[in-house]
């Protein structure tokens, strides 16, 4: 499972303060903590910390790059901030997140090609977030067709079927599970599939339990990437165990310790 650590985001108080005061310490601490906890990549998102997205994104990326060469997911809808972040980051890159409408795809796919970056395509278009599997599949198919036009390798294509909080759209997690299964059938080899895990239990009671349960069900249905809190040890252990049960990891009596020591 490829985990994109979500904690370098201006929506979190420590990172927001760091961006506003140009204090690298909280940013770099979160980067190192997430990688140590098992994050495969780090999501970099200015969030609401400042209106100057481009310079803040470049500052964030440069701060992280001083302490880690982990792959970075540059997370912004602003094309100038995206280009600035990609250019500053170098190395393995992910563009996060591109909507599945023509305008967004034609804006960010050329950047993916230019920077040899993977790209997350959201199952959202001008009609909004789909309510059913069919609309999600339509957007995913359109995204895959566009990536072929731009000659993006399928291994660099990541589809996010979009999950909504269970407390406001209880039917949607089950719809997403079905969408994961069907999106994997759209091409051979299939695209990667990612979910923003924190969405499903947002502002719910027993948030952790809801998120962990949904995570294991997504893995069972074919999800191979997640945007998640790598610092949540129970969540990470659920992921490791789910992959063990799916025969993706080798069992040993201390399988959790073995995974964390990699």
C-alpha positions as a Markdown table, in Angstrom:
| # | Residue | x | y | z |
|---|---|---|---|---|
| 1 | Unk | 0.0 | 0.0 | 0.0 |
| 2 | Unk | 1.3 | 3.4 | -1.0 |
| 3 | Unk | 0.5 | 5.9 | 1.7 |
| 4 | Unk | 0.5 | 9.6 | 1.0 |
| 5 | Unk | 1.0 | 11.4 | 4.3 |
| 6 | Unk | -1.6 | 14.1 | 4.7 |
| 7 | Unk | -0.2 | 16.2 | 7.6 |
| 8 | Unk | 1.7 | 18.9 | 5.8 |
| 9 | Unk | -1.3 | 21.0 | 5.1 |
| 10 | Unk | -2.1 | 24.6 | 6.0 |
| 11 | Unk | -5.5 | 23.5 | 7.5 |
| 12 | Unk | -3.6 | 22.1 | 10.5 |
| 13 | Unk | -2.7 | 24.8 | 13.1 |
| 14 | Unk | 1.0 | 23.9 | 13.5 |
| 15 | Unk | 1.6 | 24.0 | 9.7 |
| 16 | Unk | -0.5 | 27.1 | 9.2 |
| 17 | Unk | 1.5 | 29.0 | 11.8 |
| 18 | Unk | 4.8 | 27.7 | 10.3 |
| 19 | Unk | 3.8 | 29.0 | 6.8 |
| 20 | Unk | 2.7 | 32.3 | 8.2 |
| 21 | Unk | 5.9 | 32.9 | 10.3 |
| 22 | Unk | 8.2 | 31.1 | 7.9 |
| 23 | Unk | 9.2 | 28.6 | 10.7 |
| 24 | Unk | 10.4 | 25.4 | 9.1 |
| 25 | Unk | 10.6 | 23.4 | 12.3 |
| 26 | Unk | 7.0 | 22.1 | 12.4 |
| 27 | Unk | 7.0 | 21.4 | 8.7 |
| 28 | Unk | 10.2 | 19.5 | 8.8 |
| 29 | Unk | 9.2 | 17.6 | 12.0 |
| 30 | Unk | 6.0 | 16.5 | 10.3 |
| 31 | Unk | 7.8 | 15.4 | 7.2 |
| 32 | Unk | 10.3 | 13.2 | 9.1 |
| 33 | Unk | 7.6 | 11.8 | 11.5 |
| 34 | Unk | 5.4 | 10.7 | 8.6 |
| 35 | Unk | 8.2 | 9.0 | 6.7 |
| 36 | Unk | 9.3 | 7.2 | 9.8 |
| 37 | Unk | 5.8 | 6.1 | 10.4 |
| 38 | Unk | 5.5 | 4.5 | 7.0 |
| 39 | Unk | 4.4 | 7.2 | 4.6 |
| 40 | Unk | 5.5 | 6.4 | 1.0 |
| 41 | Unk | 5.1 | 10.1 | -0.1 |
| 42 | Unk | 4.1 | 13.4 | 1.5 |
| 43 | Unk | 1.2 | 15.6 | 0.4 |
| 44 | Unk | 2.1 | 19.3 | 0.3 |
| 45 | Unk | -0.9 | 21.6 | 0.6 |
| 46 | Unk | -0.8 | 25.3 | 1.5 |
| 47 | Unk | -4.5 | 25.2 | 2.5 |
| 48 | Unk | -6.0 | 28.3 | 4.1 |
| 49 | Unk | -2.7 | 29.6 | 5.6 |
| 50 | Unk | -2.2 | 32.4 | 3.0 |
| 51 | Unk | -3.6 | 33.8 | -0.2 |
| 52 | Unk | -0.2 | 33.7 | -1.8 |
| 53 | Unk | -0.3 | 30.0 | -2.8 |
| 54 | Unk | 2.6 | 30.0 | -5.2 |
| 55 | Unk | 5.3 | 31.4 | -2.9 |
| 56 | Unk | 4.0 | 29.5 | 0.1 |
| 57 | Unk | 4.0 | 26.2 | -1.9 |
| 58 | Unk | 7.6 | 26.8 | -3.0 |
| 59 | Unk | 8.6 | 27.6 | 0.6 |
| 60 | Unk | 6.9 | 24.4 | 1.9 |
| 61 | Unk | 8.5 | 22.2 | -0.7 |
| 62 | Unk | 11.9 | 23.7 | -0.1 |
| 63 | Unk | 11.5 | 23.2 | 3.6 |
| 64 | Unk | 10.6 | 19.6 | 3.2 |
| 65 | Unk | 13.4 | 18.9 | 0.7 |
| 66 | Unk | 16.0 | 20.1 | 3.2 |
| 67 | Unk | 15.2 | 17.0 | 5.3 |
| 68 | Unk | 13.6 | 14.4 | 3.0 |
| 69 | Unk | 13.9 | 13.1 | -0.6 |
| 70 | Unk | 10.5 | 11.3 | -0.3 |
| 71 | Unk | 8.2 | 11.6 | -3.3 |
| 72 | Unk | 6.0 | 14.7 | -2.9 |
| 73 | Unk | 2.3 | 15.1 | -3.9 |
| 74 | Unk | 1.8 | 18.8 | -4.8 |
| 75 | Unk | -1.7 | 19.5 | -3.8 |
| 76 | Unk | -3.3 | 22.6 | -5.2 |
| 77 | Unk | -5.9 | 23.7 | -7.8 |
| 78 | Unk | -3.8 | 26.8 | -8.7 |
| 79 | Unk | -1.7 | 26.1 | -11.8 |
| 80 | Unk | 1.0 | 28.7 | -10.9 |
| 81 | Unk | 1.4 | 27.1 | -7.4 |
| 82 | Unk | 1.5 | 23.6 | -9.0 |
| 83 | Unk | 4.2 | 24.5 | -11.4 |
| 84 | Unk | 6.2 | 26.3 | -8.7 |
| 85 | Unk | 5.9 | 23.3 | -6.4 |
| 86 | Unk | 6.8 | 20.8 | -9.0 |
| 87 | Unk | 9.8 | 22.8 | -10.1 |
| 88 | Unk | 11.1 | 23.2 | -6.6 |
| 89 | Unk | 10.6 | 19.6 | -5.6 |
| 90 | Unk | 12.3 | 17.6 | -8.3 |
| 91 | Unk | 12.5 | 13.8 | -7.8 |
| 92 | Unk | 9.4 | 11.6 | -7.9 |
| 93 | Unk | 6.3 | 13.7 | -8.0 |
| 94 | Unk | 2.5 | 13.4 | -7.9 |
| 95 | Unk | 0.0 | 16.1 | -9.1 |
| 96 | Unk | -2.9 | 16.2 | -6.6 |
| 97 | Unk | -5.7 | 16.8 | -7.5 |
| 98 | Unk | -7.1 | 17.2 | -11.0 |
| 99 | Unk | -10.8 | 17.3 | -11.6 |
| 100 | Unk | -12.2 | 15.1 | -14.4 |
| 101 | Unk | -13.5 | 17.9 | -16.6 |
| 102 | Unk | -11.8 | 19.0 | -19.8 |
| 103 | Unk | -10.5 | 22.3 | -18.5 |
| 104 | Unk | -8.8 | 20.8 | -15.5 |
| 105 | Unk | -7.4 | 17.8 | -17.4 |
| 106 | Unk | -6.1 | 20.0 | -20.2 |
| 107 | Unk | -4.4 | 22.2 | -17.6 |
| 108 | Unk | -2.7 | 19.7 | -15.5 |
| 109 | Unk | -1.9 | 16.7 | -17.8 |
| 110 | Unk | 0.6 | 18.8 | -19.7 |
| 111 | Unk | 2.4 | 19.5 | -16.4 |
| 112 | Unk | 2.4 | 15.8 | -15.6 |
| 113 | Unk | 4.0 | 15.1 | -18.9 |
| 114 | Unk | 6.5 | 17.9 | -18.6 |
| 115 | Unk | 7.6 | 16.9 | -15.1 |
| 116 | Unk | 7.2 | 13.1 | -15.6 |
| 117 | Unk | 4.8 | 13.2 | -12.6 |
| 118 | Unk | 2.0 | 10.8 | -11.6 |
| 119 | Unk | -1.4 | 12.5 | -11.5 |
| 120 | Unk | -4.4 | 12.0 | -9.3 |
| 121 | Unk | -7.7 | 12.4 | -11.2 |
| 122 | Unk | -10.7 | 13.1 | -9.1 |
| 123 | Unk | -14.1 | 11.7 | -10.0 |
| 124 | Unk | -15.6 | 15.2 | -10.0 |
| 125 | Unk | -16.6 | 17.2 | -13.0 |
| 126 | Unk | -18.7 | 20.3 | -13.8 |
| 127 | Unk | -21.7 | 18.4 | -12.4 |
| 128 | Unk | -20.0 | 18.0 | -9.0 |
| 129 | Unk | -19.4 | 14.9 | -7.0 |
| 130 | Unk | -21.2 | 11.9 | -8.5 |
| 131 | Unk | -23.9 | 10.2 | -6.5 |
| 132 | Unk | -23.6 | 6.8 | -8.3 |
| 133 | Unk | -21.1 | 4.4 | -9.7 |
| 134 | Unk | -22.0 | 5.1 | -13.3 |
| 135 | Unk | -21.1 | 8.7 | -13.2 |
| 136 | Unk | -17.8 | 7.9 | -11.4 |
| 137 | Unk | -17.0 | 5.4 | -14.1 |
| 138 | Unk | -17.8 | 7.9 | -16.8 |
| 139 | Unk | -15.4 | 10.5 | -15.4 |
| 140 | Unk | -12.7 | 7.8 | -14.8 |
| 141 | Unk | -13.0 | 6.6 | -18.4 |
| 142 | Unk | -12.7 | 10.2 | -19.7 |
| 143 | Unk | -9.6 | 10.8 | -17.5 |
| 144 | Unk | -8.0 | 7.6 | -18.8 |
| 145 | Unk | -8.7 | 8.6 | -22.4 |
| 146 | Unk | -7.2 | 12.0 | -21.8 |
| 147 | Unk | -4.0 | 10.5 | -20.3 |
| 148 | Unk | -3.6 | 8.4 | -23.4 |
| 149 | Unk | -3.9 | 11.5 | -25.6 |
| 150 | Unk | -1.1 | 13.1 | -23.6 |
| 151 | Unk | 0.9 | 9.8 | -23.6 |
| 152 | Unk | 0.9 | 9.5 | -19.8 |
| 153 | Unk | 2.0 | 6.0 | -18.8 |
| 154 | Unk | -0.9 | 4.1 | -17.1 |
| 155 | Unk | 1.4 | 3.4 | -14.1 |
| 156 | Unk | 1.3 | 7.2 | -13.4 |
| 157 | Unk | -2.5 | 7.5 | -13.5 |
| 158 | Unk | -4.3 | 7.5 | -10.1 |
| 159 | Unk | -8.1 | 7.6 | -9.9 |
| 160 | Unk | -9.8 | 9.0 | -6.8 |
| 161 | Unk | -13.5 | 7.9 | -6.7 |
| 162 | Unk | -14.2 | 10.5 | -4.0 |
| 163 | Unk | -15.8 | 9.4 | -0.7 |
| 164 | Unk | -18.1 | 11.7 | 1.2 |
| 165 | Unk | -18.5 | 11.7 | 5.0 |
| 166 | Unk | -20.8 | 8.9 | 6.2 |
| 167 | Unk | -22.7 | 11.2 | 8.4 |
| 168 | Unk | -24.0 | 13.3 | 5.5 |
| 169 | Unk | -24.1 | 10.7 | 2.7 |
| 170 | Unk | -24.3 | 7.3 | 4.3 |
| 171 | Unk | -24.9 | 5.5 | 1.0 |
| 172 | Unk | -21.7 | 6.8 | -0.6 |
| 173 | Unk | -19.0 | 4.7 | 1.0 |
| 174 | Unk | -20.7 | 1.5 | -0.4 |
| 175 | Unk | -20.9 | 3.2 | -3.8 |
| 176 | Unk | -17.2 | 4.0 | -3.7 |
| 177 | Unk | -16.3 | 0.4 | -2.9 |
| 178 | Unk | -18.2 | -0.7 | -6.0 |
| 179 | Unk | -16.6 | 2.0 | -8.0 |
| 180 | Unk | -13.1 | 0.8 | -6.9 |
| 181 | Unk | -13.9 | -2.7 | -8.2 |
| 182 | Unk | -15.2 | -1.4 | -11.5 |
| 183 | Unk | -12.5 | 1.2 | -12.2 |
| 184 | Unk | -9.9 | -1.5 | -12.0 |
| 185 | Unk | -11.7 | -3.2 | -14.9 |
| 186 | Unk | -11.3 | -0.1 | -17.2 |
| 187 | Unk | -7.8 | -0.9 | -18.4 |
| 188 | Unk | -5.2 | -3.7 | -18.3 |
| 189 | Unk | -3.1 | -3.0 | -16.4 |
| 190 | Unk | -5.5 | -1.0 | -14.3 |
| 191 | Unk | -4.9 | 2.6 | -13.0 |
| 192 | Unk | -3.9 | 3.1 | -9.4 |
| 193 | Unk | -6.8 | 3.9 | -7.1 |
| 194 | Unk | -6.5 | 6.3 | -4.1 |
| 195 | Unk | -9.0 | 7.5 | -1.5 |
| 196 | Unk | -8.7 | 10.5 | 0.9 |
| 197 | Unk | -9.4 | 8.4 | 4.0 |
| 198 | Unk | -10.0 | 11.3 | 6.4 |
| 199 | Unk | -13.2 | 12.3 | 4.5 |
| 200 | Unk | -15.2 | 9.2 | 5.3 |
| 201 | Unk | -15.3 | 9.8 | 9.1 |
| 202 | Unk | -15.1 | 13.6 | 9.1 |
| 203 | Unk | -17.0 | 15.1 | 12.1 |
| 204 | Unk | -18.4 | 11.6 | 13.0 |
| 205 | Unk | -18.4 | 9.9 | 16.4 |
| 206 | Unk | -15.9 | 7.0 | 16.4 |
| 207 | Unk | -14.1 | 8.6 | 13.5 |
| 208 | Unk | -11.0 | 6.4 | 13.9 |
| 209 | Unk | -13.1 | 3.2 | 13.9 |
| 210 | Unk | -15.1 | 4.3 | 10.8 |
| 211 | Unk | -11.9 | 5.3 | 8.9 |
| 212 | Unk | -10.0 | 2.1 | 9.8 |
| 213 | Unk | -13.0 | -0.1 | 8.8 |
| 214 | Unk | -13.4 | 1.7 | 5.5 |
| 215 | Unk | -9.7 | 1.5 | 4.8 |
| 216 | Unk | -9.7 | -2.3 | 5.1 |
| 217 | Unk | -12.8 | -2.6 | 2.9 |
| 218 | Unk | -11.2 | -0.4 | 0.3 |
| 219 | Unk | -8.1 | -2.6 | 0.3 |
| 220 | Unk | -10.2 | -5.7 | -0.1 |
| 221 | Unk | -11.9 | -4.2 | -3.1 |
| 222 | Unk | -8.7 | -3.2 | -4.9 |
| 223 | Unk | -7.5 | 0.2 | -3.6 |
| 224 | Unk | -3.7 | 0.4 | -3.7 |
| 225 | Unk | -3.0 | 3.9 | -2.5 |
| 226 | Unk | -4.4 | 6.2 | 0.3 |
| 227 | Unk | -4.1 | 9.8 | 1.4 |
| 228 | Unk | -4.0 | 9.2 | 5.1 |
| 229 | Unk | -2.5 | 10.1 | 8.5 |
| 230 | Unk | 0.6 | 7.9 | 8.7 |
| 231 | Unk | 0.9 | 9.0 | 12.3 |
| 232 | Unk | -2.3 | 7.1 | 13.2 |
| 233 | Unk | -0.7 | 3.8 | 14.3 |
| 234 | Unk | -3.9 | 1.9 | 14.7 |
| 235 | Unk | -4.9 | 2.9 | 11.2 |
| 236 | Unk | -1.5 | 1.9 | 9.8 |
| 237 | Unk | -1.7 | -1.4 | 11.6 |
| 238 | Unk | -5.2 | -2.0 | 10.1 |
| 239 | Unk | -3.7 | -1.4 | 6.7 |
| 240 | Unk | -0.8 | -3.7 | 7.3 |
| 241 | Unk | -3.1 | -6.5 | 8.5 |
| 242 | Unk | -5.5 | -6.1 | 5.6 |
| 243 | Unk | -2.7 | -6.5 | 3.2 |
| 244 | Unk | -1.5 | -9.5 | 5.1 |
| 245 | Unk | -5.0 | -11.1 | 4.8 |
| 246 | Unk | -5.1 | -10.2 | 1.1 |
| 247 | Unk | -1.8 | -12.2 | 0.7 |
| 248 | Unk | 0.2 | -9.1 | -0.2 |
| 249 | Unk | 2.6 | -9.4 | 2.7 |
| 250 | Unk | 4.3 | -12.5 | 4.2 |
| 251 | Unk | 3.0 | -13.6 | 7.6 |
| 252 | Unk | 5.3 | -13.9 | 10.6 |
| 253 | Unk | 4.6 | -13.8 | 14.3 |
| 254 | Unk | 5.8 | -10.2 | 14.4 |
| 255 | Unk | 4.4 | -9.0 | 11.1 |
| 256 | Unk | 3.6 | -5.5 | 12.4 |
| 257 | Unk | 7.1 | -5.0 | 13.7 |
| 258 | Unk | 8.5 | -6.4 | 10.5 |
| 259 | Unk | 6.6 | -3.9 | 8.4 |
| 260 | Unk | 7.4 | -0.9 | 10.5 |
| 261 | Unk | 11.1 | -1.8 | 10.5 |
| 262 | Unk | 11.3 | -1.7 | 6.6 |
